[in-house]
């Protein structure tokens, strides 16, 4: 006879959590269990939420506003790059990248923060739906770029996080500016929020390696790599300092008066 205990044993060996209503109902009826049914209802609800979120993120007006925000900031960055390059007679920005966060990434972040994965929660709680990354050669240029961005009269600084002076526990380094950019249309002004990350080439290299090694890996695998990644982050910091000192040394040698 197929008993309730048999049902629970089957669920346990399948790796399914016990005490789920679907499991009990199947057991009481004495029916063979399809393990996927346990999760089907919850999975469908989760999938529906993500699909709805994706619909909002794919909305033409939403994308038009976000792309306008990106273009506005990139224009400012191009002007800043031109000003700094002319002032110091060298290349300052190596590259500028942008992205609009995808629905699955937004959903994971909201759930991690304890929020339901809805469009309303995304707009209300996330600062990095629009992200822009600026990569430069030297660490002092990071702060020059940030300062000129903060001087823009039409931008509002919401928050600043300096992960260069105070790296994350993982070793991650970058300067983050959360800014509101005004979108004016007719007689209305709507502020678009954006996260701007500014970092050196060395910091960007470390972040890329960290992302590749840790992305979608098990906690055990990530833990194995954490110690080495943090150590290499310190190496990256030393390289940045040495390169900055080398640049200053070369600049000073050109400025030194000739003895002739």
C-alpha positions in Angstrom: 0.0 0.0 0.0 1.3 3.5 -0.9 1.3 5.3 2.4 1.8 8.9 3.5 5.2 7.9 4.9 6.1 6.5 1.4 5.1 9.8 -0.1 7.3 11.8 2.3 10.2 9.4 1.7 9.9 9.9 -2.0 9.9 13.7 -1.6 13.0 13.5 0.7 15.0 11.4 -1.8 14.0 13.7 -4.6 15.4 16.7 -2.7 12.0 18.3 -2.3 11.1 20.1 1.0 8.6 18.3 3.1 5.4 19.8 4.5 4.3 21.3 1.1 0.5 21.2 0.6 0.8 19.6 -2.8 2.8 16.7 -1.5 0.4 16.0 1.3 -2.6 16.2 -1.0 -1.0 13.7 -3.4 -0.2 11.4 -0.5 -3.7 11.5 0.9 -5.1 10.6 -2.5 -2.5 7.9 -2.9 -1.5 9.2 -6.3 2.0 8.9 -7.8 3.9 12.2 -7.3 5.1 14.4 -10.1 7.8 16.4 -8.2 7.5 19.3 -10.6 4.0 19.9 -9.4 5.3 21.0 -6.0 7.0 24.0 -7.6 4.7 24.6 -10.6 2.4 27.1 -8.9 5.2 29.1 -7.3 7.3 29.0 -10.5 4.4 30.2 -12.6 3.7 33.1 -10.3 7.4 34.0 -10.3 7.6 33.7 -14.1 4.5 35.9 -14.4 6.0 38.6 -12.3 9.2 38.6 -14.3 7.3 38.7 -17.6 5.3 41.6 -16.3 8.5 43.4 -15.2 10.0 42.7 -18.6 7.0 44.2 -20.4 7.4 47.4 -18.4 11.2 47.5 -19.1 10.5 47.0 -22.8 8.0 49.8 -22.9 8.9 52.2 -25.7 8.4 55.3 -23.5 10.5 53.8 -20.7 13.3 52.9 -23.0 13.2 56.3 -24.8 13.6 58.1 -21.4 16.4 55.8 -20.3 18.3 56.1 -23.5 17.9 59.9 -23.4 19.5 59.8 -19.9 22.4 57.8 -21.2 22.9 60.2 -24.1 22.8 63.2 -21.9 25.4 61.8 -19.4 27.6 60.6 -22.2 27.6 64.1 -23.8 28.7 65.5 -20.5 31.4 62.9 -20.1 32.7 63.7 -23.7 32.9 67.3 -22.8 34.7 66.5 -19.5 37.1 64.2 -21.3 37.9 66.9 -23.9 38.5 69.5 -21.1 40.7 67.2 -19.1 42.6 65.9 -22.1 43.3 69.5 -23.3 44.3 70.6 -19.8 46.8 67.7 -19.2 47.8 67.0 -22.8 47.1 63.3 -22.4 44.3 60.8 -22.8 42.1 60.6 -19.7 39.1 58.4 -20.4 39.8 55.0 -22.0 36.2 54.0 -22.5 32.6 54.7 -21.5 30.1 51.9 -21.4 26.4 51.9 -20.5 23.6 49.4 -19.9 20.0 49.2 -18.9 19.5 46.5 -16.4 17.6 43.4 -17.6 14.5 42.0 -16.0 16.2 38.8 -14.6 19.0 40.8 -13.0 16.5 43.3 -11.5 14.3 40.5 -10.2 17.3 38.8 -8.5 18.4 42.1 -6.9 14.9 42.9 -5.6 14.4 39.4 -4.1 17.8 39.7 -2.5 16.7 43.0 -0.9 13.4 41.3 0.3 11.1 43.0 -2.3 8.7 41.4 -4.7 10.1 41.6 -8.3 7.7 44.3 -9.6 8.3 47.3 -11.8 7.1 49.6 -9.1 9.6 48.2 -6.5 12.4 48.4 -9.1 11.8 52.1 -9.8 11.3 52.9 -6.1 14.3 51.0 -4.6 17.0 50.5 -7.2 19.5 53.2 -8.2 21.2 51.3 -11.0 18.5 50.4 -13.6 20.6 52.7 -15.8 24.3 52.2 -15.3 27.3 54.0 -16.9 30.9 53.0 -16.4 33.8 55.3 -17.0 37.3 53.7 -17.3 40.5 55.8 -17.1 44.2 55.1 -16.7 45.0 56.7 -13.4 43.4 56.8 -10.0 43.6 60.6 -9.6 41.7 61.0 -12.9 38.8 59.1 -11.2 38.3 61.9 -8.8 38.8 64.7 -11.4 36.0 63.2 -13.5 33.8 62.7 -10.5 34.3 66.3 -9.3 33.4 67.7 -12.8 30.3 65.6 -12.9 29.2 66.9 -9.5 29.7 70.5 -10.7 27.0 70.1 -13.4 24.3 72.5 -12.5 21.5 70.3 -13.9 22.6 67.1 -12.1 21.7 66.2 -8.5 24.1 64.1 -6.5 22.0 61.6 -4.5 24.8 59.5 -3.1 28.5 58.8 -3.4 30.3 55.6 -2.5 34.0 55.5 -2.6 35.1 51.9 -2.9 38.6 52.9 -3.8 39.4 54.5 -0.4 37.2 51.9 1.2 37.1 48.7 -0.9 34.3 46.2 -0.5 35.1 43.0 1.5 35.5 41.2 -1.8 38.2 43.6 -2.8 36.0 45.4 -5.3 37.2 49.0 -6.1 35.4 51.8 -7.9 33.9 55.2 -7.3 30.1 55.2 -7.5 27.9 58.3 -8.0 24.2 58.1 -7.8 22.7 61.0 -9.7 19.3 62.4 -10.8 19.2 63.8 -14.3 16.2 66.1 -15.2 14.2 65.2 -18.2 12.2 68.3 -19.2 9.3 67.9 -21.6 6.8 70.8 -22.2 6.1 72.1 -18.7 7.0 68.9 -16.7 10.3 67.8 -15.2 10.9 64.1 -14.5 14.2 63.0 -12.8 15.9 60.0 -14.2 18.2 58.1 -11.8 21.5 56.7 -12.9 24.5 55.0 -11.3 27.9 56.2 -12.7 30.9 54.0 -11.9 34.3 55.5 -12.4 37.4 53.2 -12.1 40.9 52.6 -13.5 41.8 50.1 -16.2 43.3 47.9 -13.5 40.2 48.0 -11.3 38.1 47.2 -14.3 40.2 44.2 -15.1 39.8 42.9 -11.6 36.1 43.4 -11.6 35.8 41.6 -14.9 37.8 38.6 -13.6 35.8 38.6 -10.4 32.5 38.6 -12.3 33.6 35.8 -14.7 34.9 33.6 -11.9 31.9 34.1 -9.5 29.0 34.5 -11.9 26.4 31.7 -11.4 28.9 29.6 -9.4 28.1 27.7 -6.2 28.8 29.4 -2.8 31.5 26.8 -2.2 33.3 27.6 -5.5 33.1 31.4 -4.8 34.5 30.9 -1.3 37.5 29.1 -2.7 38.3 32.1 -4.9 37.5 34.9 -2.5 40.9 34.9 -0.7 42.9 35.0 -3.9 40.7 37.7 -5.4 41.0 39.9 -2.4 44.8 39.4 -2.4 44.9 40.3 -6.2 42.8 43.4 -5.4 45.7 44.6 -3.2 48.1 43.9 -6.0 45.9 46.0 -8.4 46.0 48.9 -5.9 49.7 48.8 -5.7 50.0 48.7 -9.5 47.7 51.8 -9.7 49.8 53.7 -7.2 53.0 52.7 -9.0 51.7 53.8 -12.4 50.4 57.1 -11.0 53.8 57.7 -9.4 55.6 56.9 -12.7 53.4 59.3 -14.6 54.0 62.1 -12.1 57.8 61.4 -12.2 57.8 61.7 -16.0 55.7 64.8 -15.9 58.0 66.4 -13.3 61.1 65.5 -15.4 59.6 67.4 -18.4 58.9 70.4 -16.2 62.3 70.5 -14.6 64.4 73.5 -15.7 67.3 72.7 -18.0 70.9 73.3 -16.6 72.1 74.4 -20.0 
